[in-house]
């Protein structure tokens, strides 16, 4: 035997019926706080600082690769005095 019950209610009505708390005010407050903090931190950063913050390892890694490449080329061409 199979019994199907369809209940037509809104999520708020279901939450109240099940006795769950209303967390919407807390979520709204947290989202406002997060938005304010993000705007404050982004407003204080110039593009150069943002790049250094977001990609410090990438930029340093590229510089190291470039230095290594030039050292290898100089060695291969015999221009570093180690012929």
N, C-alpha and C positions, 0 to 999 in steps of 0.2 A: 504494500500500500504506500502511496506517495501523496503527501499533502503539501501544497504550495500556498504560502501566505504572502501576499504583496502588501507592503506598507508604503503608503504615499505620504512622505514627510520631508521636511527640509533637513539639512545637516544640523542646524541649530536645534530643531525639535528633537532629533534623534539624540544629540548630545545631552540635552536636558532630560529626556526620558531615561537615559542610561546613567544619569547622575555625574557626567563628566564635567570638569571645570571649563569655563570660558576663558581661553588663553589669548583671545584676539587683542585685548588691551595691552597685554604684556608683549606680544609680537609686534604691535604697532610701535610701542615705546622703544623696543630693541632696534627695530629698523630705523627709526629716527636717529637713535644714538650712533648706529653704524654709519649711516649716511653723513651725519655731522662730522664724525671722525675721519672718514674718507675724504670729504671735501676739505677739511682743515689740513690734512697731510698732503694732499695733491696741490693745494693752493700754495703751500710753503716750498714746493720743490720746483727748481728750474729744470729744463730738459737735460742739462749735463749731469746734474745730481741724480735725476731719475734713471738715466742710463747706467750710471755707476752703481746705483742701488740695485737695479734689476739684473744687470748683466756683468757683475764684476769678474766672475771667473771666465766668461766668454771673451771679454775684451783682453784680459791678461793672457789668456790662452792663445789668442790670435797673435798677440805681440811676441809671445815665446816661440810660436811656430814660425813667424816671420824671421826672428833672430836666428833660429836654428837653420832655416832655409838659407839665409845669407851666409852663415858660417860654413855650411856644407858646400855652397857654391864657391866661396873664396878658397876653401881647402882644395876642392877639385880643380880649380883653375890655377892653383899654386901661388896665389897672391898674398898669402898670410906669412910667407917666409919659411914654410916647411917643405920645400920642394923635394 
